[in-house]
């Protein structure tokens, strides 16, 4: 079993497509929750929830972008090379 630093493992997970899909689904659920819950949230709590959810989504997207930019290339090669 190979040992890798925790930061490298986290970057590898953040680069996975499955993580991006799960992040998208979780983001949609978090954004729609104040509108579908019963009883409905009042205006101020719903606004606070949406602002916090938006902030978390932005932080998650920034973490994924940083992991992609600092990651080493995949073993399969560049996507443009496969097209040509």
Backbone bond lengths (Angstrom), bond angles and torsions (degrees), N, CA, C in turn:
res aa  C-N    CA-C-N  psi(-1)  N-CA   C-N-CA  omega(-1)  CA-C   N-CA-C  phi
1 X - - - 1.452 - - 1.525 108.16 -
2 X 1.303 116.18 128.82 1.462 118.53 -179.23 1.527 109.96 -88.07
3 X 1.302 114.36 145.83 1.454 120.16 -179.97 1.516 108.34 -107.22
4 X 1.324 115.32 130.15 1.456 119.78 178.01 1.522 108.89 -128.47
5 X 1.299 117.76 152.69 1.461 119.75 179.33 1.529 111.25 -60.60
6 X 1.304 114.96 153.18 1.465 120.32 -177.73 1.525 111.45 -60.26
7 X 1.322 117.94 -37.83 1.466 121.26 179.47 1.517 112.00 -63.65
8 X 1.331 116.88 -39.51 1.465 120.65 178.78 1.525 110.79 -67.32
9 X 1.314 116.89 -38.45 1.460 121.14 178.56 1.531 110.13 -65.21
10 X 1.333 116.89 -42.39 1.458 120.74 178.91 1.524 110.90 -64.66
11 X 1.338 117.65 -42.17 1.469 120.59 177.65 1.524 111.32 -62.06
12 X 1.343 116.27 -38.04 1.460 120.12 179.51 1.527 110.80 -65.94
13 X 1.324 117.20 -40.09 1.464 120.72 178.24 1.528 110.68 -67.21
14 X 1.323 117.22 -40.94 1.462 120.23 -178.63 1.525 112.51 -67.38
15 X 1.331 118.28 -20.56 1.465 121.29 179.25 1.518 112.54 -84.72
16 X 1.306 119.68 -10.50 1.462 122.66 -176.07 1.522 111.57 -73.47
17 X 1.331 116.37 140.61 1.474 120.78 177.64 1.515 111.21 -65.57
18 X 1.323 117.57 -35.18 1.462 120.51 179.94 1.529 110.19 -62.51
19 X 1.324 117.46 -37.19 1.460 120.29 177.04 1.523 110.17 -65.35
20 X 1.337 117.47 -41.10 1.461 120.71 179.51 1.521 111.01 -63.48
21 X 1.326 117.38 -40.37 1.465 120.62 178.67 1.525 110.35 -66.85
22 X 1.318 116.94 -44.19 1.470 120.19 178.28 1.524 110.81 -63.33
23 X 1.326 116.70 -37.28 1.467 121.04 177.68 1.523 110.68 -65.19
24 X 1.337 117.40 -39.85 1.457 121.64 177.51 1.524 111.19 -63.62
25 X 1.314 116.89 -47.10 1.469 120.92 -179.67 1.525 110.30 -63.37
26 X 1.324 117.30 -44.45 1.470 120.20 179.04 1.527 110.59 -63.71
27 X 1.331 117.62 -40.06 1.454 120.59 178.51 1.525 112.58 -62.70
28 X 1.323 116.51 -42.50 1.470 120.18 178.29 1.523 110.14 -64.25
29 X 1.324 116.93 -43.07 1.463 119.73 178.98 1.525 112.05 -63.44
30 X 1.312 117.22 -41.49 1.465 120.74 -179.34 1.535 110.28 -66.57
31 X 1.343 117.02 -39.36 1.455 119.41 -179.52 1.527 112.37 -70.90
32 X 1.320 118.84 -33.71 1.472 120.42 -177.31 1.526 113.05 -87.14
33 X 1.317 118.19 -14.24 1.459 121.23 -175.43 1.529 113.71 -55.88
34 X 1.346 121.80 -44.65 1.461 119.10 -178.83 1.529 113.54 -64.49
35 X 1.319 117.08 -21.96 1.461 119.62 -177.21 1.520 113.06 -89.08
36 X 1.323 118.57 -22.04 1.463 121.02 -175.53 1.523 113.47 -107.52
37 X 1.306 118.57 -8.02 1.459 119.11 -177.47 1.515 110.06 -77.69
38 X 1.325 116.07 152.92 1.457 121.45 178.19 1.523 107.13 -123.28
39 X 1.288 120.69 127.83 1.469 127.51 -4.42 1.528 110.73 -73.36
40 X 1.291 115.62 153.54 1.454 121.33 -176.80 1.527 110.97 -64.35
41 X 1.307 116.21 147.39 1.460 120.63 176.30 1.530 109.82 -70.32
42 X 1.305 114.96 150.36 1.460 119.70 173.63 1.521 108.54 -72.52
43 X 1.325 116.77 173.11 1.455 121.57 -172.44 1.535 112.39 -62.37
44 X 1.318 118.21 -49.46 1.470 120.85 -175.51 1.536 111.55 -66.77
45 X 1.341 120.18 -48.20 1.471 118.35 177.59 1.534 112.88 -62.22
46 X 1.326 117.11 -36.31 1.468 119.64 177.93 1.527 110.46 -65.59
47 X 1.324 116.93 -41.15 1.459 121.02 178.92 1.529 110.61 -63.62
48 X 1.321 117.19 -44.57 1.465 121.20 179.57 1.528 109.85 -62.71
49 X 1.331 116.28 -43.06 1.461 120.17 178.56 1.528 110.92 -59.88
50 X 1.315 117.57 -45.02 1.464 120.70 -178.78 1.523 112.22 -67.17
51 X 1.329 117.31 -37.75 1.468 119.88 178.47 1.526 110.72 -66.30
52 X 1.327 117.18 -43.09 1.468 120.70 178.80 1.529 109.90 -66.29
53 X 1.332 117.27 -42.69 1.464 120.36 178.58 1.522 110.71 -62.43
54 X 1.311 117.50 -41.84 1.461 121.45 178.57 1.534 110.13 -61.64
55 X 1.327 116.57 -43.28 1.456 120.48 178.60 1.518 112.31 -61.67
56 X 1.340 117.38 -41.53 1.460 120.68 179.01 1.526 111.59 -67.08
57 X 1.321 116.70 -37.67 1.467 119.62 177.88 1.531 110.15 -65.69
58 X 1.315 117.31 -42.13 1.467 120.43 178.51 1.528 110.48 -62.79
59 X 1.323 117.75 -42.62 1.468 120.59 177.78 1.533 111.77 -63.93
60 X 1.320 116.19 -39.84 1.468 119.70 177.80 1.515 112.09 -65.12
61 X 1.329 116.86 -42.53 1.462 120.41 178.00 1.531 111.14 -65.17
62 X 1.324 116.75 -37.94 1.469 119.96 177.65 1.527 110.49 -65.34
63 X 1.329 117.39 -39.45 1.466 120.52 178.23 1.526 110.74 -65.28
64 X 1.341 117.27 -41.06 1.463 119.55 177.95 1.522 111.13 -65.81
65 X 1.321 118.11 -41.10 1.461 121.27 179.21 1.523 110.59 -64.65
66 X 1.315 117.34 -40.68 1.465 120.48 179.29 1.525 110.81 -66.62
67 X 1.334 116.70 -38.62 1.465 119.97 178.11 1.521 110.57 -65.70
68 X 1.315 117.71 -37.31 1.464 120.37 178.54 1.516 111.78 -69.07
69 X 1.325 117.09 -38.40 1.457 119.43 -176.91 1.525 112.20 -74.39
70 X 1.314 117.99 -31.12 1.467 121.22 -177.87 1.515 113.41 -96.83
71 X 1.318 116.97 -4.88 1.451 119.92 -176.68 1.510 112.30 -76.97
72 X 1.318 114.31 154.77 1.449 119.28 175.22 1.527 108.21 -79.34
73 X 1.329 118.73 151.15 1.462 120.73 -178.01 1.519 111.80 -62.14
74 X 1.327 115.27 150.68 1.464 120.07 178.91 1.521 110.33 -67.15
75 X 1.320 116.55 161.32 1.452 120.98 -177.45 1.521 111.86 -69.23
76 X 1.347 117.82 -22.36 1.449 121.41 -177.86 1.506 114.33 -74.26
77 X 1.294 119.02 -10.65 1.456 121.84 -179.29 1.510 111.16 96.50
78 X 1.317 114.74 -179.28 1.447 120.80 -178.29 1.520 110.28 -76.30
79 X 1.313 116.60 145.84 1.452 121.17 -178.53 1.535 111.45 -65.15
80 X 1.320 117.76 -34.27 1.448 120.58 178.72 1.527 112.04 -66.96
81 X 1.321 116.51 -33.34 1.453 120.14 178.86 1.522 111.03 -66.47
82 X 1.313 117.54 -34.05 1.468 121.03 179.47 1.519 111.49 -72.59
83 X 1.319 117.37 -29.41 1.469 120.94 179.85 1.515 112.15 -72.21
84 X 1.332 115.72 -38.63 1.459 121.01 -171.80 1.471 112.07 -77.08
